[in-house]
Amino acid sequence: MKIAIGCDHAGFEFKEAIKKMLSDAGHEVNDFGTYSTDSMDYPDIAHPVAGAVETRECELGVLICGSANGVAMAANKHQGIRAAICWQNDLSFLARTHNDANIVCLPARFISIDMAIQIVQTFISTQFEGGRHANRVNKIDC
């Protein structure tokens, strides 16, 4: 699977650990940055990641910032993007099965790197249920 990943300065260590896990598992990872812990603006990363998922260059995306709110807000401006903030596995599972989320947003200041890896593993291995949820998901875009 081809996965887009990006973060701001708060999520850099998380991004590197998740990127390694994904690569080791055989996924192709498209890293949109940032590439250090130097302060930067999260929309500069969230928009390219969301764009890659929006155009289907990548199947899914992972975004990380301090709270996950900023990257989720920016990513969700893109048509067809359903970016979900997840801080535990159950939320990641439901985001995929019920909401067909295509980008997971992680709050680096509120979870461990190990938890972030577990959330991403759940996210990429879970499929959308469709059925009654498909009608709801189809009403999301404006």
ChimeraX attribute file (.defattr): number of C-alpha atoms within 10 A of each C-alpha:
attribute: neighborCount
match mode: 1-to-1
recipient: residues
	/A:1	12
	/A:2	18
	/A:3	24
	/A:4	24
	/A:5	29
	/A:6	31
	/A:7	36
	/A:8	29
	/A:9	21
	/A:10	22
	/A:11	24
	/A:12	21
	/A:13	17
	/A:14	24
	/A:15	29
	/A:16	19
	/A:17	14
	/A:18	22
	/A:19	23
	/A:20	15
	/A:21	15
	/A:22	20
	/A:23	13
	/A:24	10
	/A:25	11
	/A:26	11
	/A:27	14
	/A:28	15
	/A:29	18
	/A:30	17
	/A:31	18
	/A:32	18
	/A:33	20
	/A:34	22
	/A:35	15
	/A:36	15
	/A:37	13
	/A:38	10
	/A:39	10
	/A:40	14
	/A:41	14
	/A:42	24
	/A:43	17
	/A:44	17
	/A:45	23
	/A:46	29
	/A:47	21
	/A:48	17
	/A:49	29
	/A:50	33
	/A:51	19
	/A:52	19
	/A:53	24
	/A:54	21
	/A:55	11
	/A:56	11
	/A:57	14
	/A:58	21
	/A:59	16
	/A:60	24
	/A:61	30
	/A:62	27
	/A:63	31
	/A:64	32
	/A:65	26
	/A:66	19
	/A:67	19
	/A:68	26
	/A:69	16
	/A:70	19
	/A:71	33
	/A:72	27
	/A:73	16
	/A:74	17
	/A:75	29
	/A:76	18
	/A:77	14
	/A:78	16
	/A:79	14
	/A:80	20
	/A:81	22
	/A:82	25
	/A:83	28
	/A:84	28
	/A:85	23
	/A:86	22
	/A:87	21
	/A:88	16
	/A:89	18
	/A:90	12
	/A:91	17
	/A:92	24
	/A:93	24
	/A:94	20
	/A:95	24
	/A:96	23
	/A:97	18
	/A:98	18
	/A:99	21
	/A:100	23
	/A:101	24
	/A:102	25
	/A:103	30
	/A:104	28
	/A:105	31
	/A:106	33
	/A:107	23
	/A:108	25
	/A:109	14
	/A:110	13
	/A:111	16
	/A:112	13
	/A:113	19
	/A:114	11
	/A:115	16
	/A:116	25
	/A:117	21
	/A:118	15
	/A:119	22
	/A:120	25
	/A:121	18
	/A:122	19
	/A:123	27
	/A:124	21
	/A:125	9
	/A:126	16
	/A:127	16
	/A:128	17
	/A:129	14
	/A:130	14
	/A:131	9
	/A:132	9
	/A:133	14
	/A:134	15
	/A:135	10
	/A:136	12
	/A:137	16
	/A:138	12
	/A:139	8
	/A:140	12
	/A:141	12
	/A:142	6
